[in-house]
Amino acid sequence: MRVLVLGGTTEARALYGLLEHARARFDATVSLAGVTRAPVLPRLAVRIGGFGGVDGLYDWLLAHRIDAVIDATHPFAVRMGANAVQACTRAGIALLRVERPGWTPVEGDHWIRVVDMQAAAHALGSTPRRVLLTVGRKDLLPFHHADVHDWLLRSVDRPDASLLPPGARVLQARGPFDVAAEEALLRDERIDVIVTKNSGGTATYAKLAAARALGLPVIMVDRPPVAAAPTVADAAGAMAWLERLYAHDSSTRREV
């Protein structure tokens, strides 16, 4: 069975490992958007870069005779998710989305929930604050003109200087992070508030636990709505879905 995995997330990397051990049944290709400059590559076929919208993805799926697509992109990768739904529907190809559960506040959290990055920048207000900004390289422009604040940006890759808020310092780091180290960072940098988006998962949750322990507020950008598709929460669920498709396909071929 030929499978396309739209990847890049922690869940996608877990799925790569499962597919590597199931090569007898699945011929998998991993597609990465190319946003991260030094991605962790699987021992599978890999393509890097966009498809050229819905039409480009549709043509690629047909040209490579893909049987199933798994969208394991970031929960905020709305455009890619919508393109996958449209292209797979048009091509009659099975599609599954791997969507990790979002974070939810617990006792002791002080979250300020907002709908997008513009609202997050506005929620910071006009009083100077020391801000830990962990929203990724692609979402910095709404903060660009809020020069009253002192910014510490954490990112896997260093953003272009033109995108950085004025005076921002950059801390390059890749999760997972632990709570003790996050508490130390917040204390050492005298952070007043964290701005992040509701990515979910465990790799970067430690900053929220550290903020709770220190009594710091978190401006949390909620997830945007996504196109409807069958969904599982993790790599194991995705692999089980693929195995069912494979078993059904094999049964159908025997009957024919």
C-alpha positions as a Markdown table, in Angstrom:
| # | Residue | x | y | z |
|---|---|---|---|---|
| 1 | Met | 0.0 | 0.0 | 0.0 |
| 2 | Arg | 1.4 | 3.4 | -1.0 |
| 3 | Val | 1.1 | 5.9 | 1.8 |
| 4 | Leu | 1.8 | 9.6 | 1.9 |
| 5 | Val | 2.6 | 11.1 | 5.4 |
| 6 | Leu | 2.3 | 14.9 | 5.7 |
| 7 | Gly | 4.7 | 15.1 | 8.6 |
| 8 | Gly | 7.0 | 17.3 | 10.8 |
| 9 | Thr | 5.4 | 16.8 | 14.2 |
| 10 | Thr | 6.3 | 14.6 | 17.2 |
| 11 | Glu | 3.4 | 12.3 | 16.3 |
| 12 | Ala | 4.6 | 12.1 | 12.7 |
| 13 | Arg | 8.1 | 11.0 | 13.8 |
| 14 | Ala | 6.6 | 8.3 | 16.0 |
| 15 | Leu | 4.6 | 7.1 | 12.9 |
| 16 | Tyr | 7.8 | 7.0 | 10.8 |
| 17 | Gly | 9.3 | 4.5 | 13.2 |
| 18 | Leu | 6.2 | 2.3 | 12.9 |
| 19 | Leu | 6.2 | 2.4 | 9.1 |
| 20 | Glu | 9.9 | 1.6 | 9.0 |
| 21 | His | 9.1 | -1.7 | 10.6 |
| 22 | Ala | 6.2 | -2.4 | 8.3 |
| 23 | Arg | 7.9 | -2.0 | 4.9 |
| 24 | Ala | 6.6 | -5.3 | 3.7 |
| 25 | Arg | 3.1 | -3.9 | 3.8 |
| 26 | Phe | 3.5 | -0.1 | 3.3 |
| 27 | Asp | 5.5 | 1.9 | 0.8 |
| 28 | Ala | 5.6 | 5.3 | 2.6 |
| 29 | Thr | 6.7 | 8.7 | 1.5 |
| 30 | Val | 7.1 | 11.5 | 4.0 |
| 31 | Ser | 6.5 | 15.1 | 2.9 |
| 32 | Leu | 8.0 | 17.9 | 4.9 |
| 33 | Ala | 7.1 | 21.6 | 4.2 |
| 34 | Gly | 10.7 | 22.7 | 4.5 |
| 35 | Val | 10.0 | 25.3 | 7.2 |
| 36 | Thr | 12.6 | 23.7 | 9.6 |
| 37 | Arg | 16.1 | 24.2 | 8.3 |
| 38 | Ala | 17.5 | 21.0 | 9.8 |
| 39 | Pro | 14.6 | 18.5 | 10.1 |
| 40 | Val | 14.9 | 15.1 | 11.7 |
| 41 | Leu | 14.7 | 12.8 | 8.7 |
| 42 | Pro | 13.2 | 9.3 | 8.8 |
| 43 | Arg | 14.6 | 6.2 | 7.1 |
| 44 | Leu | 11.8 | 6.5 | 4.5 |
| 45 | Ala | 11.4 | 8.2 | 1.2 |
| 46 | Val | 11.3 | 12.0 | 1.8 |
| 47 | Arg | 10.2 | 14.9 | -0.2 |
| 48 | Ile | 10.6 | 18.5 | 0.9 |
| 49 | Gly | 8.6 | 21.5 | -0.2 |
| 50 | Gly | 5.1 | 22.5 | -1.1 |
| 51 | Phe | 2.9 | 20.8 | -3.6 |
| 52 | Gly | 1.5 | 23.9 | -5.2 |
| 53 | Gly | -1.9 | 24.0 | -3.6 |
| 54 | Val | -4.8 | 21.6 | -4.0 |
| 55 | Asp | -4.3 | 21.0 | -7.7 |
| 56 | Gly | -0.6 | 20.2 | -7.2 |
| 57 | Leu | -1.3 | 17.8 | -4.4 |
| 58 | Tyr | -4.0 | 16.1 | -6.4 |
| 59 | Asp | -1.7 | 15.6 | -9.4 |
| 60 | Trp | 1.1 | 14.3 | -7.1 |
| 61 | Leu | -1.2 | 11.8 | -5.5 |
| 62 | Leu | -2.4 | 10.4 | -8.8 |
| 63 | Ala | 1.1 | 10.4 | -10.4 |
| 64 | His | 2.4 | 8.4 | -7.4 |
| 65 | Arg | -0.6 | 6.1 | -7.2 |
| 66 | Ile | -1.1 | 6.9 | -3.5 |
| 67 | Asp | -3.6 | 4.7 | -1.6 |
| 68 | Ala | -3.8 | 6.6 | 1.7 |
| 69 | Val | -2.8 | 9.9 | 3.1 |
| 70 | Ile | -2.0 | 10.7 | 6.8 |
| 71 | Asp | -2.0 | 14.3 | 7.7 |
| 72 | Ala | 0.3 | 14.6 | 10.7 |
| 73 | Thr | 1.1 | 18.3 | 10.3 |
| 74 | His | 1.0 | 20.8 | 13.1 |
| 75 | Pro | -2.4 | 21.6 | 14.6 |
| 76 | Phe | -2.0 | 25.2 | 13.3 |
| 77 | Ala | -1.1 | 24.1 | 9.7 |
| 78 | Val | -4.6 | 24.9 | 8.6 |
| 79 | Arg | -4.0 | 25.5 | 4.9 |
| 80 | Met | -2.2 | 22.1 | 4.4 |
| 81 | Gly | -5.0 | 20.3 | 6.2 |
| 82 | Ala | -7.6 | 21.9 | 4.0 |
| 83 | Asn | -5.6 | 21.2 | 0.9 |
| 84 | Ala | -5.3 | 17.5 | 1.9 |
| 85 | Val | -9.1 | 17.2 | 2.5 |
| 86 | Gln | -9.9 | 18.7 | -0.9 |
| 87 | Ala | -7.3 | 16.8 | -2.9 |
| 88 | Cys | -8.1 | 13.4 | -1.3 |
| 89 | Thr | -11.8 | 13.9 | -1.7 |
| 90 | Arg | -11.4 | 14.7 | -5.4 |
| 91 | Ala | -9.0 | 11.8 | -5.9 |
| 92 | Gly | -11.1 | 9.3 | -3.9 |
| 93 | Ile | -8.2 | 8.6 | -1.6 |
| 94 | Ala | -8.6 | 7.7 | 2.1 |
| 95 | Leu | -7.4 | 10.4 | 4.5 |
| 96 | Leu | -6.7 | 10.4 | 8.2 |
| 97 | Arg | -5.6 | 13.4 | 10.4 |
| 98 | Val | -3.4 | 12.8 | 13.4 |
| 99 | Glu | -4.4 | 15.6 | 15.8 |
| 100 | Arg | -2.9 | 15.6 | 19.3 |
| 101 | Pro | -5.3 | 16.8 | 22.0 |
| 102 | Gly | -5.0 | 20.5 | 22.9 |
| 103 | Trp | -3.9 | 21.6 | 26.3 |
| 104 | Thr | -6.5 | 22.5 | 28.9 |
| 105 | Pro | -5.9 | 24.7 | 31.9 |
| 106 | Val | -5.8 | 23.2 | 35.4 |
| 107 | Glu | -6.0 | 24.6 | 38.9 |
| 108 | Gly | -3.3 | 27.3 | 39.3 |
| 109 | Asp | -3.0 | 28.2 | 35.7 |
| 110 | His | -3.6 | 31.8 | 34.7 |
| 111 | Trp | -4.4 | 31.7 | 31.0 |
| 112 | Ile | -5.6 | 34.5 | 28.8 |
| 113 | Arg | -7.1 | 32.8 | 25.8 |
| 114 | Val | -7.1 | 34.6 | 22.5 |
| 115 | Val | -8.2 | 33.7 | 19.0 |
| 116 | Asp | -5.1 | 34.7 | 17.0 |
| 117 | Met | -1.7 | 36.3 | 17.0 |
| 118 | Gln | -3.0 | 39.8 | 16.6 |
| 119 | Ala | -5.2 | 39.3 | 19.7 |
| 120 | Ala | -2.2 | 37.9 | 21.5 |
| 121 | Ala | -0.1 | 41.0 | 20.7 |
| 122 | His | -3.0 | 43.3 | 21.9 |
| 123 | Ala | -3.4 | 41.3 | 25.1 |
| 124 | Leu | 0.1 | 42.2 | 26.1 |
| 125 | Gly | -1.0 | 45.8 | 26.7 |
| 126 | Ser | 1.1 | 48.9 | 26.6 |
| 127 | Thr | 2.9 | 48.5 | 30.0 |
| 128 | Pro | 6.5 | 47.2 | 29.3 |
| 129 | Arg | 6.8 | 43.5 | 30.1 |
| 130 | Arg | 9.5 | 40.8 | 29.7 |
| 131 | Val | 7.9 | 38.3 | 27.3 |
| 132 | Leu | 8.9 | 34.7 | 26.4 |
| 133 | Leu | 7.5 | 34.3 | 22.9 |
| 134 | Thr | 7.1 | 30.7 | 21.7 |
| 135 | Val | 4.9 | 30.9 | 18.6 |
| 136 | Gly | 7.3 | 29.9 | 15.9 |
| 137 | Arg | 9.1 | 31.8 | 13.2 |
| 138 | Lys | 6.1 | 32.3 | 10.9 |
| 139 | Asp | 3.9 | 34.2 | 13.3 |
| 140 | Leu | 6.0 | 37.0 | 14.5 |
| 141 | Leu | 4.8 | 40.0 | 12.4 |
| 142 | Pro | 1.8 | 40.8 | 14.7 |
| 143 | Phe | 4.4 | 41.5 | 17.5 |
| 144 | His | 6.8 | 43.5 | 15.3 |
| 145 | His | 5.5 | 46.9 | 16.3 |
| 146 | Ala | 5.0 | 46.2 | 20.0 |
| 147 | Asp | 8.5 | 47.7 | 20.7 |
| 148 | Val | 7.6 | 48.6 | 24.3 |
| 149 | His | 8.2 | 45.1 | 25.5 |
| 150 | Asp | 11.4 | 43.1 | 26.1 |
| 151 | Trp | 11.3 | 40.0 | 24.0 |
| 152 | Leu | 12.9 | 36.6 | 24.4 |
| 153 | Leu | 12.0 | 34.5 | 21.4 |
| 154 | Arg | 12.5 | 30.7 | 21.5 |
| 155 | Ser | 12.6 | 28.9 | 18.2 |
| 156 | Val | 14.2 | 25.8 | 16.6 |
| 157 | Asp | 15.6 | 27.9 | 13.8 |
| 158 | Arg | 16.7 | 31.6 | 14.0 |
| 159 | Pro | 14.1 | 33.8 | 12.2 |
| 160 | Asp | 15.1 | 36.4 | 9.7 |
| 161 | Ala | 16.0 | 39.6 | 11.4 |
| 162 | Ser | 13.3 | 41.5 | 9.5 |
| 163 | Leu | 10.6 | 39.4 | 11.3 |
| 164 | Leu | 11.9 | 39.9 | 14.8 |
| 165 | Pro | 10.2 | 42.3 | 17.2 |
| 166 | Pro | 12.5 | 45.3 | 17.9 |
| 167 | Gly | 15.3 | 44.3 | 20.3 |
| 168 | Ala | 14.3 | 40.7 | 20.5 |
| 169 | Arg | 16.8 | 38.2 | 21.7 |
| 170 | Val | 16.7 | 34.7 | 20.1 |
| 171 | Leu | 17.1 | 31.4 | 22.0 |
| 172 | Gln | 17.5 | 28.5 | 19.6 |
| 173 | Ala | 16.3 | 25.3 | 21.2 |
| 174 | Arg | 14.3 | 22.2 | 20.3 |
| 175 | Gly | 12.1 | 20.3 | 22.7 |
| 176 | Pro | 11.3 | 18.3 | 24.7 |
| 177 | Phe | 12.0 | 20.6 | 27.7 |
| 178 | Asp | 11.8 | 19.7 | 31.4 |
| 179 | Val | 10.0 | 21.7 | 34.1 |
| 180 | Ala | 13.1 | 22.5 | 36.2 |
| 181 | Ala | 15.0 | 23.9 | 33.3 |
| 182 | Glu | 11.9 | 26.0 | 32.2 |
| 183 | Glu | 11.5 | 27.4 | 35.7 |
| 184 | Ala | 15.2 | 28.3 | 35.8 |
| 185 | Leu | 14.9 | 30.0 | 32.4 |
| 186 | Leu | 11.8 | 32.0 | 33.5 |
| 187 | Arg | 13.6 | 33.1 | 36.7 |
| 188 | Asp | 16.9 | 34.0 | 35.1 |
| 189 | Glu | 15.3 | 36.0 | 32.3 |
| 190 | Arg | 12.8 | 37.6 | 34.8 |
| 191 | Ile | 9.9 | 36.7 | 32.5 |
| 192 | Asp | 6.6 | 38.4 | 33.2 |
| 193 | Val | 4.4 | 36.6 | 30.7 |
| 194 | Ile | 4.5 | 33.8 | 28.2 |
| 195 | Val | 2.9 | 34.0 | 24.7 |
| 196 | Thr | 2.4 | 30.6 | 23.1 |
| 197 | Lys | -0.1 | 28.7 | 21.0 |
| 198 | Asn | -2.1 | 25.7 | 21.9 |
| 199 | Ser | 0.0 | 23.1 | 20.2 |
| 200 | Gly | -0.8 | 20.3 | 22.6 |
| 201 | Gly | 1.5 | 17.4 | 23.3 |
| 202 | Thr | 4.2 | 16.8 | 25.9 |
| 203 | Ala | 7.4 | 18.2 | 24.2 |
| 204 | Thr | 6.8 | 21.8 | 25.1 |
| 205 | Tyr | 4.2 | 21.5 | 27.9 |
| 206 | Ala | 6.9 | 22.1 | 30.6 |
| 207 | Lys | 6.8 | 25.9 | 30.1 |
| 208 | Leu | 3.1 | 25.8 | 31.2 |
| 209 | Ala | 3.9 | 23.8 | 34.3 |
| 210 | Ala | 6.7 | 26.2 | 35.1 |
| 211 | Ala | 4.5 | 29.2 | 34.6 |
| 212 | Arg | 2.0 | 27.7 | 37.0 |
| 213 | Ala | 4.6 | 27.1 | 39.6 |
| 214 | Leu | 5.8 | 30.7 | 39.4 |
| 215 | Gly | 2.4 | 32.2 | 39.1 |
| 216 | Leu | 3.0 | 33.7 | 35.7 |
| 217 | Pro | 0.3 | 34.5 | 33.2 |
| 218 | Val | 0.2 | 32.7 | 29.8 |
| 219 | Ile | -1.4 | 34.3 | 26.7 |
| 220 | Met | -2.7 | 31.2 | 24.9 |
| 221 | Val | -3.6 | 31.4 | 21.2 |
| 222 | Asp | -6.5 | 28.9 | 20.6 |
| 223 | Arg | -6.4 | 26.5 | 17.7 |
| 224 | Pro | -8.0 | 27.7 | 14.4 |
| 225 | Pro | -10.8 | 25.6 | 12.9 |
| 226 | Val | -9.8 | 22.9 | 10.5 |
| 227 | Ala | -11.5 | 21.1 | 7.6 |
| 228 | Ala | -13.4 | 18.1 | 8.8 |
| 229 | Ala | -11.6 | 14.7 | 8.4 |
| 230 | Pro | -11.5 | 11.4 | 10.3 |
| 231 | Thr | -9.1 | 11.9 | 13.2 |
| 232 | Val | -7.0 | 10.0 | 15.7 |
| 233 | Ala | -4.8 | 11.3 | 18.5 |
| 234 | Asp | -1.5 | 9.6 | 18.0 |
| 235 | Ala | 0.8 | 7.5 | 15.8 |
| 236 | Ala | -0.5 | 4.2 | 17.2 |
| 237 | Gly | -4.1 | 5.1 | 16.1 |
| 238 | Ala | -2.8 | 6.1 | 12.7 |
| 239 | Met | -1.0 | 2.8 | 12.3 |
| 240 | Ala | -4.0 | 0.8 | 13.3 |
| 241 | Trp | -6.1 | 2.7 | 10.7 |
| 242 | Leu | -3.5 | 1.8 | 8.0 |
| 243 | Glu | -3.5 | -1.8 | 9.1 |
| 244 | Arg | -7.3 | -1.9 | 8.7 |
| 245 | Leu | -7.1 | -0.4 | 5.3 |
| 246 | Tyr | -4.4 | -2.9 | 4.3 |
| 247 | Ala | -6.4 | -5.8 | 5.6 |
| 248 | His | -9.5 | -4.7 | 3.7 |
| 249 | Asp | -7.6 | -4.1 | 0.5 |
| 250 | Ser | -6.0 | -7.5 | 0.8 |
| 251 | Ser | -9.3 | -9.2 | 1.4 |
| 252 | Thr | -10.9 | -7.4 | -1.5 |
| 253 | Arg | -8.1 | -8.5 | -3.8 |
| 254 | Arg | -8.4 | -12.2 | -2.7 |
| 255 | Glu | -12.2 | -12.1 | -3.4 |
| 256 | Val | -11.6 | -10.7 | -6.9 |
